[in-house]
Amino acid sequence: MARILIVEDDVSISRMYEFRLKSIGHDIRCAYDGEEGLRTAEEFLPNLLLLDLKMPVLNGDEMLEKLRATAWGSEIRVIILTNISRSEAP
């Protein structure tokens, strides 16, 4: 069983991931913006982070940069999940 943190501002997407991952036995926490995600990651110390890029308060890029700057967050595996279209991508 893994500890997985989902940081996604779209509640329906977050709940979809949460439901599926809990159903196969993982311990799940959710956060809905980057600041909440950082706080939750520090408390929960997940094995895996599912991270959206476009979020309010602190976007996914900024959150990941701050996470990687900490001793406790430098080794967390991260999967980027986002709904950015090709026209929005850099």
C-alpha positions as CSV (number, residue, x, y, z in Angstrom):
1,M,0.0,0.0,0.0
2,A,1.4,3.4,-1.0
3,R,0.7,6.8,0.5
4,I,-0.4,9.0,-2.4
5,L,-1.1,12.7,-2.4
6,I,-3.3,14.1,-5.2
7,V,-2.9,17.8,-5.7
8,E,-5.7,18.8,-8.2
9,D,-8.0,21.9,-8.1
10,D,-10.8,20.2,-10.0
11,V,-12.7,18.3,-7.3
12,S,-14.3,15.9,-9.7
13,I,-11.0,14.8,-11.1
14,S,-9.4,14.6,-7.7
15,R,-12.3,12.4,-6.4
16,M,-12.1,10.1,-9.4
17,Y,-8.4,9.4,-8.8
18,E,-9.0,9.1,-5.0
19,F,-11.9,6.6,-5.5
20,R,-9.9,4.4,-7.8
21,L,-6.7,4.4,-5.8
22,K,-8.5,3.8,-2.5
23,S,-10.4,0.9,-4.0
24,I,-7.1,-0.9,-4.6
25,G,-5.8,-0.3,-1.1
26,H,-3.7,2.9,-1.2
27,D,-3.8,5.5,1.5
28,I,-4.9,8.8,-0.2
29,R,-4.9,12.4,0.7
30,C,-6.1,15.3,-1.5
31,A,-5.2,19.0,-1.7
32,Y,-6.8,21.5,-4.0
33,D,-4.1,24.1,-4.5
34,G,-0.3,24.2,-4.3
35,E,0.0,25.8,-0.9
36,E,-2.4,23.2,0.6
37,G,-0.4,20.5,-1.3
38,L,2.9,21.5,0.3
39,R,1.4,21.5,3.8
40,T,-0.2,18.2,3.2
41,A,2.9,16.7,1.7
42,E,5.0,17.7,4.7
43,E,2.5,16.2,7.2
44,F,1.6,13.0,5.1
45,L,5.0,12.3,3.5
46,P,3.6,10.5,0.5
47,N,5.5,7.9,-1.6
48,L,3.9,9.4,-4.7
49,L,2.5,12.8,-5.7
50,L,-0.1,13.2,-8.5
51,L,0.3,16.9,-9.4
52,D,-1.8,19.2,-11.6
53,L,0.1,22.1,-13.2
54,K,-2.7,24.7,-13.5
55,M,-3.9,25.5,-10.0
56,P,-4.8,28.6,-8.0
57,V,-2.7,30.1,-5.2
58,L,0.5,28.2,-6.1
59,N,0.7,26.4,-9.5
60,G,2.1,22.9,-9.9
61,D,5.5,24.1,-11.2
62,E,6.0,26.4,-8.2
63,M,4.8,23.8,-5.8
64,L,7.2,21.2,-7.3
65,E,10.1,23.6,-7.1
66,K,9.4,24.3,-3.4
67,L,8.9,20.6,-2.6
68,R,12.2,19.7,-4.2
69,A,14.0,22.4,-2.1
70,T,13.1,20.5,1.1
71,A,14.9,17.5,2.6
72,W,11.6,15.7,3.1
73,G,10.3,16.4,-0.4
74,S,13.4,15.9,-2.6
75,E,12.8,12.1,-3.0
76,I,9.0,12.0,-3.5
77,R,8.1,10.5,-6.8
78,V,5.9,12.9,-8.9
79,I,3.6,12.3,-11.8
80,I,2.4,15.4,-13.6
81,L,-1.3,15.3,-14.6
82,T,-2.8,18.2,-16.3
83,N,-5.5,19.3,-18.7
84,I,-3.4,21.8,-20.7
85,S,-4.2,21.8,-24.4
86,R,-1.6,22.1,-27.0
87,S,-2.5,25.7,-27.6
88,E,-1.9,26.4,-23.9
89,A,1.4,24.5,-23.7
90,P,4.7,26.6,-23.9
